[in-house]
Amino acid sequence: MKLCLLILVFSLLLAGCQTSNETIEFGNKTVVAFDEEHGVQVAYMSQNRRSYLWYPGNDQVTRGKWETRKIGSEICFKYPNAYNPVTKKSGGFWSCLVRSAFKRKLHASCVGDPFGLESGKIPFVLEKGRVQLGQLKKTCS
């Protein structure tokens, strides 16, 4: 009985360490991503698992949440008041990517919120294409 309890406590401690490692890796980071479907996207991922997305064509930040799943092998986002023009679906549900696929889309990442996205305001409206990628990478590298 004591051994089972000790194993349970150890497992819970390990799970807690995994969560904090994920927060260290992704929390308080801004990422600049690009793919052909969406274009350039910038997101500030806070340590309290809030996400602030700067999406092409939008005139304000889209607020959401982020989390990791499957022991950190997936990263998931949820934007309740959003519409995805690529999938033609409204927000409010979790959308997950395998962590390696997420990282392949990243062109830059930096500590903190250099674009001030947590304020809800965007510096300028992003175009869908790749044109502004270089400028954004200079700010966040």
N, CA, C and O atoms as a MOPAC input file, in Angstrom:
PM7 MOZYME 1SCF
protein

 N      0.82900 1    -1.20000 1     0.00000 1
 C      0.00000 1     0.00000 1     0.00000 1
 C      0.87000 1     1.26100 1     0.00000 1
 O      0.63000 1     2.19400 1    -0.76600 1
 N      1.89900 1     1.27100 1     0.88400 1
 C      2.77100 1     2.43900 1     0.95100 1
 C      3.51500 1     2.63000 1    -0.36500 1
 O      3.72000 1     3.76200 1    -0.80000 1
 N      3.92500 1     1.52600 1    -1.00600 1
 C      4.62700 1     1.61600 1    -2.27800 1
 C      3.72300 1     2.20300 1    -3.36000 1
 O      4.15900 1     3.04100 1    -4.15000 1
 N      2.45800 1     1.76100 1    -3.39400 1
 C      1.50500 1     2.30200 1    -4.37900 1
 C      1.30100 1     3.79900 1    -4.16300 1
 O      1.25800 1     4.56500 1    -5.12500 1
 N      1.17600 1     4.21200 1    -2.91900 1
 C      0.99000 1     5.62400 1    -2.60600 1
 C      2.22500 1     6.42700 1    -3.00500 1
 O      2.10900 1     7.52700 1    -3.54600 1
 N      3.40200 1     5.87700 1    -2.73900 1
 C      4.63900 1     6.55300 1    -3.10700 1
 C      4.74500 1     6.70200 1    -4.62700 1
 O      5.15800 1     7.75400 1    -5.11500 1
 N      4.37900 1     5.66500 1    -5.37500 1
 C      4.40200 1     5.72900 1    -6.83900 1
 C      3.41700 1     6.76800 1    -7.34000 1
 O      3.72500 1     7.51900 1    -8.26600 1
 N      2.23400 1     6.81900 1    -6.73900 1
 C      1.23300 1     7.80000 1    -7.13100 1
 C      1.74400 1     9.22200 1    -6.89500 1
 O      1.61400 1    10.07700 1    -7.77100 1
 N      2.32200 1     9.48200 1    -5.72600 1
 C      2.84000 1    10.80800 1    -5.40700 1
 C      3.97300 1    11.18200 1    -6.37000 1
 O      4.02600 1    12.31200 1    -6.85500 1
 N      4.87200 1    10.24200 1    -6.64500 1
 C      5.98000 1    10.49000 1    -7.56800 1
 C      5.45100 1    10.80800 1    -8.96800 1
 O      5.96400 1    11.70900 1    -9.63300 1
 N      4.43800 1    10.08100 1    -9.41500 1
 C      3.83700 1    10.33300 1   -10.73200 1
 C      3.23200 1    11.72500 1   -10.80100 1
 O      3.38100 1    12.42700 1   -11.80100 1
 N      2.55100 1    12.11900 1    -9.73700 1
 C      1.95600 1    13.45400 1    -9.70700 1
 C      3.03300 1    14.54100 1    -9.72000 1
 O      2.86500 1    15.57600 1   -10.36500 1
 N      4.12700 1    14.30500 1    -9.01600 1
 C      5.22200 1    15.27000 1    -9.03100 1
 C      5.83000 1    15.38300 1   -10.42200 1
 O      6.13000 1    16.48600 1   -10.87800 1
 N      6.01500 1    14.25900 1   -11.09600 1
 C      6.55700 1    14.28100 1   -12.45300 1
 C      5.61500 1    15.01800 1   -13.40100 1
 O      6.06400 1    15.79100 1   -14.24800 1
 N      4.32600 1    14.78300 1   -13.26300 1
 C      3.35100 1    15.47600 1   -14.11500 1
 C      3.43100 1    16.98000 1   -13.88600 1
 O      3.34900 1    17.75700 1   -14.83700 1
 N      3.59000 1    17.39300 1   -12.63700 1
 C      3.72100 1    18.80900 1   -12.32600 1
 C      4.97500 1    19.41200 1   -12.94000 1
 O      4.95300 1    20.54800 1   -13.41200 1
 N      6.06700 1    18.65800 1   -12.93700 1
 C      7.30100 1    19.14300 1   -13.55600 1
 C      7.12100 1    19.31200 1   -15.05300 1
 O      7.63400 1    20.26900 1   -15.63300 1
 N      6.40300 1    18.40100 1   -15.68400 1
 C      6.17300 1    18.51700 1   -17.12700 1
 C      5.41600 1    19.79000 1   -17.44000 1
 O      5.75300 1    20.50000 1   -18.38700 1
 N      4.39900 1    20.08300 1   -16.65500 1
 C      3.61400 1    21.29200 1   -16.88600 1
 C      4.48700 1    22.53200 1   -16.76700 1
 O      4.41500 1    23.42600 1   -17.61000 1
 N      5.31700 1    22.59400 1   -15.72000 1
 C      6.14100 1    23.78700 1   -15.56800 1
 C      7.19200 1    23.86700 1   -16.66400 1
 O      7.54300 1    24.97200 1   -17.07800 1
 N      7.71000 1    22.74300 1   -17.15300 1
 C      8.66000 1    22.77100 1   -18.26500 1
 C      7.99400 1    23.33600 1   -19.51300 1
 O      8.61000 1    24.11800 1   -20.23800 1
 N      6.75600 1    22.95800 1   -19.77500 1
 C      6.04700 1    23.47800 1   -20.93600 1
 C      5.81200 1    24.97300 1   -20.79000 1
 O      5.92300 1    25.71800 1   -21.76400 1
 N      5.48900 1    25.41500 1   -19.58400 1
 C      5.28500 1    26.83700 1   -19.35800 1
 C      6.59100 1    27.59300 1   -19.57700 1
 O      6.59000 1    28.69600 1   -20.12400 1
 N      7.70100 1    27.00200 1   -19.15100 1
 C      9.00000 1    27.64000 1   -19.36400 1
 C      9.30200 1    27.72400 1   -20.85500 1
 O      9.78500 1    28.75200 1   -21.33000 1
 N      9.02200 1    26.64900 1   -21.60200 1
 C      9.32800 1    26.64800 1   -23.03100 1
 C      8.46100 1    27.61300 1   -23.82300 1
 O      8.97000 1    28.32500 1   -24.69000 1
 N      7.16300 1    27.65300 1   -23.54500 1
 C      6.24500 1    28.46000 1   -24.34400 1
 C      5.73600 1    29.71200 1   -23.63100 1
 O      5.39600 1    30.69000 1   -24.29500 1
 N      5.67600 1    29.70900 1   -22.31000 1
 C      5.12200 1    30.83900 1   -21.57500 1
 C      6.01300 1    32.07000 1   -21.62000 1
 O      7.23900 1    31.96000 1   -21.59300 1
 N      5.39100 1    33.24700 1   -21.68900 1
 C      6.06600 1    34.54300 1   -21.80500 1
 C      6.93600 1    34.60300 1   -23.05800 1
 O      8.05000 1    35.12500 1   -23.03100 1
 N      6.41100 1    34.06300 1   -24.14900 1
 C      7.12400 1    34.06900 1   -25.42400 1
 C      6.21900 1    34.64300 1   -26.51100 1
 O      5.00200 1    34.45300 1   -26.49600 1
 N      6.83300 1    35.33500 1   -27.43500 1
 C      6.15500 1    35.75800 1   -28.65100 1
 C      6.72400 1    34.93400 1   -29.78200 1
 O      7.94000 1    34.76900 1   -29.89000 1
 N      5.84700 1    34.41500 1   -30.62800 1
 C      6.28200 1    33.62400 1   -31.77400 1
 C      5.77700 1    34.28100 1   -33.05900 1
 O      4.67500 1    34.82600 1   -33.11500 1
 N      6.61800 1    34.21000 1   -34.07900 1
 C      6.27000 1    34.69400 1   -35.41100 1
 C      6.24100 1    33.46400 1   -36.30500 1
 O      7.25300 1    32.78600 1   -36.48700 1
 N      5.06400 1    33.18600 1   -36.85900 1
 C      4.88700 1    31.97600 1   -37.66700 1
 C      4.41500 1    32.34800 1   -39.06700 1
 O      3.86500 1    33.42500 1   -39.29800 1
 N      4.64800 1    31.42300 1   -39.99100 1
 C      4.16800 1    31.62000 1   -41.35300 1
 C      3.79300 1    30.27800 1   -41.95900 1
 O      4.51600 1    29.29100 1   -41.82400 1
 N      2.64500 1    30.26300 1   -42.63200 1
 C      2.29700 1    29.16100 1   -43.53100 1
 C      1.51400 1    29.74800 1   -44.69700 1
 O      0.97000 1    30.84900 1   -44.60600 1
 N      1.46600 1    29.01400 1   -45.76700 1
 C      0.84200 1    29.53200 1   -46.99700 1
 C     -0.65400 1    29.79500 1   -46.82900 1
 O     -1.19300 1    30.70700 1   -47.45500 1
 N     -1.32700 1    29.00600 1   -45.98900 1
 C     -2.78300 1    29.15600 1   -45.83100 1
 C     -3.16200 1    30.42600 1   -45.08000 1
 O     -4.05100 1    31.16200 1   -45.50700 1
 N     -2.49300 1    30.68100 1   -43.97200 1
 C     -2.85900 1    31.81100 1   -43.11100 1
 C     -1.99800 1    33.04100 1   -43.35200 1
 O     -2.45000 1    34.16300 1   -43.12300 1
 N     -0.77700 1    32.85200 1   -43.80700 1
 C      0.16100 1    33.96200 1   -43.91300 1
 C      0.95000 1    34.10100 1   -42.62700 1
 O      1.13300 1    33.13200 1   -41.89100 1
 N      1.41800 1    35.32000 1   -42.36000 1
 C      2.18900 1    35.58900 1   -41.14800 1
 C      1.22500 1    35.75000 1   -39.97500 1
 O      0.21500 1    36.44600 1   -40.07200 1
 N      1.55700 1    35.09300 1   -38.87100 1
 C      0.80000 1    35.24500 1   -37.63300 1
 C      1.79700 1    35.49200 1   -36.51400 1
 O      2.89100 1    34.92800 1   -36.51000 1
 N      1.41500 1    36.33500 1   -35.56700 1
 C      2.24500 1    36.60500 1   -34.40200 1
 C      1.38300 1    36.32900 1   -33.17800 1
 O      0.23000 1    36.75500 1   -33.11200 1
 N      1.94500 1    35.61800 1   -32.21500 1
 C      1.18600 1    35.33100 1   -30.99300 1
 C      2.07400 1    35.50100 1   -29.77500 1
 O      3.20200 1    35.01000 1   -29.72800 1
 N      1.53800 1    36.21200 1   -28.78800 1
 C      2.18500 1    36.27000 1   -27.47800 1
 C      1.50500 1    35.22600 1   -26.61300 1
 O      0.28400 1    35.23700 1   -26.45500 1
 N      2.30300 1    34.32100 1   -26.05300 1
 C      1.80400 1    33.23300 1   -25.20300 1
 C      2.25300 1    33.52500 1   -23.76900 1
 O      3.43000 1    33.36900 1   -23.44400 1
 N      1.33100 1    33.94100 1   -22.92300 1
 C      1.68500 1    34.34000 1   -21.56300 1
 C      1.93800 1    33.11300 1   -20.67800 1
 O      1.58900 1    31.98800 1   -21.03600 1
 N      2.54700 1    33.35500 1   -19.52800 1
 C      2.80900 1    32.25700 1   -18.59400 1
 C      1.52800 1    31.71600 1   -17.97300 1
 O      1.49800 1    30.57200 1   -17.52000 1
 N      0.47300 1    32.52000 1   -17.94700 1
 C     -0.78800 1    32.03000 1   -17.39000 1
 C     -1.67000 1    31.37900 1   -18.46600 1
 O     -2.88400 1    31.25100 1   -18.30700 1
 N     -1.02100 1    30.97300 1   -19.56200 1
 C     -1.64900 1    30.21000 1   -20.64500 1
 C     -2.71200 1    30.99100 1   -21.41900 1
 O     -3.65300 1    30.41100 1   -21.96000 1
 N     -2.55200 1    32.28200 1   -21.46200 1
 C     -3.37700 1    33.12400 1   -22.33000 1
 C     -2.60400 1    33.33700 1   -23.62400 1
 O     -1.37400 1    33.37700 1   -23.62400 1
 N     -3.33100 1    33.47100 1   -24.72000 1
 C     -2.71300 1    33.69500 1   -26.02200 1
 C     -3.31900 1    34.94700 1   -26.64300 1
 O     -4.52500 1    35.17900 1   -26.55400 1
 N     -2.46800 1    35.74600 1   -27.27100 1
 C     -2.88000 1    36.98700 1   -27.90000 1
 C     -2.40100 1    36.93600 1   -29.35100 1
 O     -1.21800 1    37.12700 1   -29.63200 1
 N     -3.33200 1    36.67800 1   -30.26400 1
 C     -3.00600 1    36.41700 1   -31.66100 1
 C     -3.18600 1    37.66300 1   -32.52600 1
 O     -4.22800 1    38.31700 1   -32.48500 1
 N     -2.16800 1    37.97500 1   -33.29900 1
 C     -2.18100 1    39.05100 1   -34.29100 1
 C     -2.28000 1    38.34800 1   -35.63300 1
 O     -1.30800 1    37.76400 1   -36.11200 1
 N     -3.45600 1    38.40900 1   -36.23400 1
 C     -3.77700 1    37.62700 1   -37.42400 1
 C     -3.95300 1    38.54500 1   -38.63400 1
 O     -4.49600 1    39.64200 1   -38.49800 1
 N     -3.50100 1    38.11100 1   -39.81800 1
 C     -3.61600 1    38.95400 1   -41.02000 1
 C     -5.04100 1    39.45700 1   -41.26900 1
 O     -6.00700 1    38.69700 1   -41.20500 1
 N     -5.14200 1    40.74900 1   -41.55300 1
 C     -6.43500 1    41.36200 1   -41.85400 1
 C     -7.19700 1    41.84700 1   -40.64100 1
 O     -8.08900 1    42.68400 1   -40.77900 1
 N     -6.87700 1    41.34900 1   -39.45000 1
 C     -7.58900 1    41.77600 1   -38.24200 1
 C     -7.09500 1    43.14000 1   -37.78400 1
 O     -5.92200 1    43.47700 1   -37.94400 1
 N     -8.01500 1    43.92500 1   -37.20900 1
 C     -7.63300 1    45.24300 1   -36.70900 1
 C     -7.45900 1    45.27300 1   -35.19900 1
 O     -7.26000 1    46.33700 1   -34.61400 1
 N     -7.53200 1    44.11100 1   -34.57100 1
 C     -7.28400 1    43.99200 1   -33.13800 1
 C     -6.79300 1    42.58200 1   -32.82600 1
 O     -6.88300 1    41.67800 1   -33.65700 1
 N     -6.28200 1    42.41400 1   -31.63100 1
 C     -5.77800 1    41.11500 1   -31.17400 1
 C     -6.94800 1    40.16600 1   -30.92000 1
 O     -7.99900 1    40.57800 1   -30.43000 1
 N     -6.75400 1    38.91500 1   -31.25400 1
 C     -7.71200 1    37.86600 1   -30.91700 1
 C     -7.21000 1    37.18700 1   -29.65000 1
 O     -6.12000 1    36.61500 1   -29.63000 1
 N     -8.01300 1    37.25500 1   -28.59300 1
 C     -7.61000 1    36.69100 1   -27.29800 1
 C     -8.05600 1    35.23600 1   -27.20200 1
 O     -9.14800 1    34.86900 1   -27.63400 1
 N     -7.18200 1    34.42300 1   -26.62700 1
 C     -7.50500 1    33.01100 1   -26.46700 1
 C     -6.68600 1    32.37500 1   -25.36000 1
 O     -6.17400 1    33.04800 1   -24.46500 1
 N     -6.57900 1    31.06600 1   -25.44700 1
 C     -5.83100 1    30.28000 1   -24.45600 1
 C     -4.94100 1    29.29100 1   -25.19100 1
 O     -5.20400 1    28.93700 1   -26.34000 1
 N     -3.87800 1    28.84800 1   -24.51300 1
 C     -3.02000 1    27.79900 1   -25.05500 1
 C     -2.75100 1    26.77800 1   -23.96400 1
 O     -2.80600 1    27.08700 1   -22.77400 1
 N     -2.46300 1    25.56900 1   -24.38500 1
 C     -2.07700 1    24.51000 1   -23.45400 1
 C     -1.34400 1    23.41800 1   -24.22800 1
 O     -1.42200 1    23.34500 1   -25.45500 1
 N     -0.63800 1    22.58100 1   -23.49200 1
 C     -0.02100 1    21.42200 1   -24.11900 1
 C     -0.80500 1    20.19100 1   -23.68300 1
 O     -1.40700 1    20.15700 1   -22.60900 1
 N     -0.77800 1    19.18200 1   -24.54900 1
 C     -1.48100 1    17.92400 1   -24.27500 1
 C     -0.59100 1    16.75200 1   -24.64200 1
 O      0.46200 1    16.91300 1   -25.25900 1
 N     -1.03700 1    15.57900 1   -24.25100 1
 C     -0.32000 1    14.32900 1   -24.54700 1
 C      1.13400 1    14.43100 1   -24.09100 1
 O      2.06900 1    14.18900 1   -24.85400 1
 N      1.28700 1    14.79900 1   -22.81100 1
 C      2.59500 1    14.94500 1   -22.17400 1
 C      3.50500 1    15.85400 1   -22.99500 1
 O      4.68400 1    15.56300 1   -23.19400 1
 N      2.94200 1    16.94200 1   -23.45900 1
 C      3.72100 1    17.96000 1   -24.13700 1
 C      3.97100 1    17.72700 1   -25.61400 1
 O      4.67100 1    18.52000 1   -26.24300 1
 N      3.42300 1    16.66400 1   -26.18800 1
 C      3.69500 1    16.40800 1   -27.60900 1
 C      2.78900 1    17.21700 1   -28.54000 1
 O      3.04100 1    17.28000 1   -29.74400 1
 N      1.74100 1    17.83500 1   -27.99700 1
 C      0.86500 1    18.69500 1   -28.79100 1
 C      0.74600 1    20.06000 1   -28.12600 1
 O      0.79200 1    20.17200 1   -26.90100 1
 N      0.59500 1    21.08300 1   -28.93500 1
 C      0.27200 1    22.41000 1   -28.41700 1
 C     -1.08500 1    22.78900 1   -29.00000 1
 O     -1.33700 1    22.63000 1   -30.19400 1
 N     -1.94800 1    23.29400 1   -28.12800 1
 C     -3.33600 1    23.54900 1   -28.52000 1
 C     -3.70600 1    25.00600 1   -28.22800 1
 O     -3.21800 1    25.61700 1   -27.27700 1
 N     -4.58000 1    25.53300 1   -29.07400 1
 C     -5.05400 1    26.90900 1   -28.93000 1
 C     -6.57600 1    26.92400 1   -29.00700 1
 O     -7.19700 1    26.10900 1   -29.69100 1
 N     -7.15200 1    27.87300 1   -28.28600 1
 C     -8.60300 1    28.06000 1   -28.30400 1
 C     -8.87600 1    29.55800 1   -28.34700 1
 O     -8.46200 1    30.30000 1   -27.45700 1
 N     -9.57900 1    29.99600 1   -29.39300 1
 C     -9.93400 1    31.39600 1   -29.55800 1
 C    -11.45200 1    31.48200 1   -29.63300 1
 O    -12.02300 1    31.30800 1   -30.70900 1
 N    -12.12500 1    31.75200 1   -28.49700 1
 C    -13.58800 1    31.70500 1   -28.44400 1
 C    -14.31500 1    32.64100 1   -29.39800 1
 O    -15.34500 1    32.25700 1   -29.95300 1
 N    -13.82300 1    33.83700 1   -29.60300 1
 C    -14.53400 1    34.81600 1   -30.42400 1
 C    -13.82500 1    35.03500 1   -31.75200 1
 O    -13.57500 1    36.17100 1   -32.15300 1
 N    -13.50600 1    33.94500 1   -32.42400 1
 C    -12.74600 1    34.05700 1   -33.67200 1
 C    -13.42800 1    33.28200 1   -34.79200 1
 O    -14.26300 1    32.40700 1   -34.56300 1
 N    -13.04200 1    33.63500 1   -35.99700 1
 C    -13.47600 1    32.90800 1   -37.18800 1
 C    -12.22300 1    32.58600 1   -37.99400 1
 O    -11.41000 1    33.46800 1   -38.26700 1
 N    -12.07200 1    31.32800 1   -38.36900 1
 C    -10.91700 1    30.89400 1   -39.15200 1
 C    -11.30100 1    30.90100 1   -40.63100 1
 O    -12.08200 1    30.05400 1   -41.06200 1
 N    -10.76900 1    31.83700 1   -41.41400 1
 C    -11.14700 1    31.91400 1   -42.82300 1
 C    -10.63900 1    30.74100 1   -43.66600 1
 O    -11.15000 1    30.50300 1   -44.76000 1
 N     -9.65300 1    30.01700 1   -43.17500 1
 C     -9.12100 1    28.86700 1   -43.91600 1
 C    -10.04600 1    27.65800 1   -43.75800 1
 O    -10.40300 1    27.00600 1   -44.73900 1
 N    -10.43100 1    27.36700 1   -42.50400 1
 C    -11.29600 1    26.21200 1   -42.25200 1
 C    -12.77500 1    26.56800 1   -42.33800 1
 O    -13.63100 1    25.68400 1   -42.37800 1
 N    -13.07400 1    27.86800 1   -42.36700 1
 C    -14.45700 1    28.37500 1   -42.39600 1
 C    -15.23400 1    27.98300 1   -41.13500 1
 O    -16.44500 1    27.76400 1   -41.18700 1
 N    -14.51900 1    27.89700 1   -39.99400 1
 C    -15.15600 1    27.52600 1   -38.72900 1
 C    -15.01700 1    28.65500 1   -37.72800 1
 O    -14.02700 1    29.38700 1   -37.71500 1
 N    -16.04400 1    28.77800 1   -36.88100 1
 C    -15.98300 1    29.73300 1   -35.78100 1
 C    -15.15600 1    29.14900 1   -34.65200 1
 O    -14.99500 1    27.93400 1   -34.54000 1
 N    -14.63300 1    30.04300 1   -33.81300 1
 C    -13.80700 1    29.61400 1   -32.68700 1
 C    -14.61500 1    28.99000 1   -31.58000 1
 O    -15.79600 1    28.68200 1   -31.73500 1
 N    -13.95100 1    28.81200 1   -30.45900 1
 C    -14.61600 1    28.24000 1   -29.29900 1
 C    -14.24500 1    26.80000 1   -29.03200 1
 O    -14.67800 1    26.22700 1   -28.03200 1
 N    -13.45400 1    26.20200 1   -29.90200 1
 C    -13.02300 1    24.81900 1   -29.68600 1
 C    -11.49600 1    24.79100 1   -29.69900 1
 O    -10.85200 1    25.67900 1   -30.25700 1
 N    -10.93000 1    23.75800 1   -29.07700 1
 C     -9.48300 1    23.60300 1   -29.05100 1
 C     -9.00600 1    23.06900 1   -30.39000 1
 O     -9.60000 1    22.14800 1   -30.95000 1
 N     -7.93800 1    23.64800 1   -30.89500 1
 C     -7.29700 1    23.19500 1   -32.12100 1
 C     -5.84700 1    22.86900 1   -31.77200 1
 O     -5.11800 1    23.71900 1   -31.26000 1
 N     -5.43400 1    21.63300 1   -32.05100 1
 C     -4.11200 1    21.16800 1   -31.62600 1
 C     -3.21200 1    20.85500 1   -32.81500 1
 O     -3.67000 1    20.44200 1   -33.88100 1
 N     -1.93200 1    21.06300 1   -32.59800 1
 C     -0.89100 1    20.73100 1   -33.57200 1
 C      0.16600 1    19.89900 1   -32.87200 1
 O      0.47300 1    20.13000 1   -31.70300 1
 N      0.71400 1    18.94100 1   -33.57700 1
 C      1.86500 1    18.23300 1   -33.03200 1
 C      2.96100 1    19.27600 1   -32.83200 1
 O      3.18700 1    20.12200 1   -33.69800 1
 N      3.62500 1    19.21300 1   -31.71100 1
 C      4.61100 1    20.21500 1   -31.33500 1
 C      5.67000 1    20.44200 1   -32.42500 1
 O      6.04200 1    21.58500 1   -32.69000 1
 N      6.15000 1    19.38300 1   -33.04800 1
 C      7.17000 1    19.53100 1   -34.09100 1
 C      6.61600 1    20.27600 1   -35.30800 1
 O      7.34400 1    21.04000 1   -35.94100 1
 N      5.35000 1    20.06800 1   -35.64200 1
 C      4.72300 1    20.79500 1   -36.76500 1
 C      4.58400 1    22.27700 1   -36.41100 1
 O      4.80300 1    23.14100 1   -37.26000 1
 N      4.22400 1    22.56900 1   -35.16900 1
 C      4.12200 1    23.95500 1   -34.70200 1
 C      5.48400 1    24.64300 1   -34.82300 1
 O      5.57900 1    25.76100 1   -35.32800 1
 N      6.52400 1    23.97100 1   -34.36000 1
 C      7.85900 1    24.56400 1   -34.39100 1
 C      8.36800 1    24.77500 1   -35.81900 1
 O      9.12600 1    25.71200 1   -36.06900 1
 N      7.96100 1    23.92000 1   -36.75300 1
 C      8.38400 1    24.09000 1   -38.14500 1
 C      7.81100 1    25.36500 1   -38.76700 1
 O      8.41400 1    25.93200 1   -39.67800 1
 N      6.66100 1    25.81500 1   -38.28500 1
 C      6.03100 1    27.03300 1   -38.81500 1
 C      6.65000 1    28.30400 1   -38.23500 1
 O      6.43700 1    29.39800 1   -38.75800 1
 N      7.41700 1    28.15400 1   -37.15500 1
 C      7.99100 1    29.31200 1   -36.48300 1
 C      9.19000 1    29.84800 1   -37.25500 1
 O     10.06400 1    29.09200 1   -37.67900 1
 N      9.21600 1    31.16400 1   -37.43000 1
 C     10.35000 1    31.82600 1   -38.06900 1
 C     11.14700 1    32.64100 1   -37.06300 1
 O     12.29400 1    33.00400 1   -37.32200 1
 N     10.54400 1    32.92700 1   -35.92000 1
 C     11.23400 1    33.65900 1   -34.85500 1
 C     10.47000 1    33.47200 1   -33.55500 1
 O      9.26300 1    33.23400 1   -33.55600 1
 N     11.18600 1    33.58100 1   -32.45400 1
 C     10.54600 1    33.61000 1   -31.13700 1
 C     11.42100 1    34.45300 1   -30.22500 1
 O     12.63800 1    34.52300 1   -30.39300 1
 N     10.78300 1    35.08400 1   -29.26500 1
 C     11.52100 1    35.92900 1   -28.33400 1
 C     10.79300 1    35.94800 1   -26.99300 1
 O      9.60000 1    35.65800 1   -26.90900 1
 N     11.52700 1    36.29200 1   -25.96700 1
 C     10.96300 1    36.37700 1   -24.62700 1
 C     10.16500 1    37.67000 1   -24.50900 1
 O     10.57500 1    38.72000 1   -25.00200 1
 N      9.02600 1    37.57000 1   -23.84900 1
 C      8.21100 1    38.75300 1   -23.59200 1
 C      7.22900 1    39.06400 1   -24.71100 1
 O      6.95200 1    38.23200 1   -25.57600 1
 N      6.71900 1    40.27500 1   -24.66800 1
 C      5.66500 1    40.73600 1   -25.57400 1
 C      6.12100 1    42.02200 1   -26.27700 1
 O      5.59400 1    43.09800 1   -25.99500 1
 N      7.11000 1    41.91400 1   -27.20400 1
 C      7.67000 1    43.12900 1   -27.79600 1
 C      6.69500 1    43.93400 1   -28.65300 1
 O      6.93600 1    45.11400 1   -28.90900 1
 N      5.59800 1    43.31800 1   -29.10100 1
 C      4.62200 1    44.03200 1   -29.92100 1
 C      3.46900 1    44.58800 1   -29.07900 1
 O      2.59100 1    45.27000 1   -29.60800 1
 N      3.46500 1    44.30000 1   -27.76700 1
 C      2.41000 1    44.80100 1   -26.88100 1
 C      1.04900 1    44.18400 1   -27.14100 1
 O      0.02800 1    44.84700 1   -26.96100 1
 N      1.01500 1    42.92700 1   -27.56000 1
 C     -0.25300 1    42.29000 1   -27.93400 1
 C     -1.18700 1    42.06400 1   -26.74800 1
 O     -2.40800 1    42.05200 1   -26.90900 1
 N     -0.61700 1    41.88700 1   -25.56300 1
 C     -1.45900 1    41.66200 1   -24.38500 1
 C     -2.39500 1    42.84000 1   -24.13600 1
 O     -3.42700 1    42.68100 1   -23.48400 1
 N     -2.05000 1    44.01000 1   -24.64300 1
 C     -2.89200 1    45.20000 1   -24.48200 1
 C     -4.17100 1    45.10800 1   -25.32300 1
 O     -5.12500 1    45.85200 1   -25.09600 1
 N     -4.17800 1    44.18400 1   -26.30100 1
 C     -5.33400 1    44.05700 1   -27.18300 1
 C     -5.19400 1    44.85800 1   -28.46900 1
 O     -6.00300 1    44.71800 1   -29.38600 1
 N     -4.17000 1    45.69400 1   -28.53100 1
 C     -3.95300 1    46.52900 1   -29.71200 1
 C     -2.85900 1    45.92400 1   -30.58800 1
 O     -1.95100 1    45.25500 1   -30.09400 1
 N     -2.95700 1    46.16800 1   -31.88600 1
 C     -1.93200 1    45.70100 1   -32.81600 1
 C     -1.15300 1    46.90000 1   -33.34800 1
 O     -1.71000 1    47.99200 1   -33.46300 1
 N      0.12400 1    46.71500 1   -33.67400 1
 C      0.90600 1    47.83400 1   -34.21100 1
 C      0.42800 1    48.29800 1   -35.58900 1
 O      0.47100 1    49.49200 1   -35.88700 1
 N     -0.02700 1    47.36700 1   -36.42800 1
 C     -0.55000 1    47.66400 1   -37.76000 1
 C     -1.26500 1    46.42200 1   -38.25900 1
 O     -1.10600 1    45.34400 1   -37.68500 1
 N     -2.04500 1    46.55500 1   -39.31300 1
 C     -2.76900 1    45.41300 1   -39.87200 1
 C     -1.80000 1    44.59200 1   -40.72300 1
 O     -1.14600 1    45.11900 1   -41.62300 1
 N     -1.72100 1    43.30400 1   -40.42400 1
 C     -0.86000 1    42.40200 1   -41.19200 1
 C     -1.49200 1    42.06500 1   -42.53300 1
 O     -2.70600 1    41.88500 1   -42.63600 1
 N     -0.65700 1    41.98200 1   -43.55200 1
 C     -1.10000 1    41.47600 1   -44.84700 1
 C     -0.98600 1    39.95900 1   -44.81100 1
 O     -0.23200 1    39.40900 1   -44.00900 1
 N     -1.73400 1    39.28100 1   -45.67800 1
 C     -1.72500 1    37.82300 1   -45.64600 1
 C     -0.40900 1    37.22000 1   -46.12000 1
 O      0.00100 1    36.17800 1   -45.60700 1
 N      0.24900 1    37.82700 1   -47.06000 1
 C      1.45700 1    37.24700 1   -47.64300 1
 C      2.65600 1    37.23900 1   -46.71800 1
 O      2.53400 1    37.41200 1   -45.50500 1
 N      3.79400 1    37.03600 1   -47.30600 1
 C      5.06300 1    36.88600 1   -46.62200 1
 C      5.81700 1    38.22000 1   -46.48100 1
 O      6.87000 1    38.26800 1   -45.84500 1
 N      5.29000 1    39.29000 1   -47.06300 1
 C      5.99500 1    40.56200 1   -47.18200 1
 C      6.52900 1    41.07900 1   -45.84300 1
 O      7.67100 1    41.53500 1   -45.78200 1
 N      5.74900 1    41.02200 1   -44.79100 1
 C      6.12700 1    41.62000 1   -43.51100 1
 C      6.93200 1    40.68700 1   -42.61100 1
 O      7.31400 1    41.07700 1   -41.50700 1
 N      7.19200 1    39.47200 1   -43.06000 1
 C      7.88200 1    38.48300 1   -42.23000 1
 C      9.25000 1    38.97100 1   -41.77500 1
 O      9.58200 1    38.85300 1   -40.59600 1
 N     10.04300 1    39.51400 1   -42.68100 1
 C     11.38400 1    40.00400 1   -42.33200 1
 C     11.36200 1    41.09300 1   -41.28600 1
 O     12.16700 1    41.08500 1   -40.35500 1
 N     10.44100 1    42.03300 1   -41.43500 1
 C     10.30600 1    43.14100 1   -40.46400 1
 C      9.96500 1    42.60100 1   -39.08500 1
 O     10.53700 1    43.04600 1   -38.09000 1
 N      9.04800 1    41.65500 1   -39.01100 1
 C      8.63800 1    41.09400 1   -37.72700 1
 C      9.74800 1    40.27400 1   -37.09500 1
 O      9.92900 1    40.30500 1   -35.87800 1
 N     10.48500 1    39.54800 1   -37.90300 1
 C     11.60600 1    38.74300 1   -37.38400 1
 C     12.67700 1    39.62300 1   -36.76400 1
 O     13.31800 1    39.21600 1   -35.79500 1
 N     12.89000 1    40.82100 1   -37.29800 1
 C     13.88400 1    41.73100 1   -36.73000 1
 C     13.49400 1    42.17100 1   -35.32500 1
 O     14.34900 1    42.30400 1   -34.44900 1
 N     12.20200 1    42.39400 1   -35.11500 1
 C     11.71200 1    42.81300 1   -33.80200 1
 C     11.74000 1    41.67300 1   -32.79800 1
 O     11.93900 1    41.89200 1   -31.60300 1
 N     11.54300 1    40.47300 1   -33.28000 1
 C     11.44600 1    39.29600 1   -32.40300 1
 C     12.44700 1    38.25400 1   -32.87100 1
 O     12.11900 1    37.38100 1   -33.67400 1
 N     13.66300 1    38.35200 1   -32.36800 1
 C     14.66800 1    37.34400 1   -32.73500 1
 C     15.60000 1    37.05800 1   -31.58900 1
 O     16.50700 1    36.23600 1   -31.72000 1

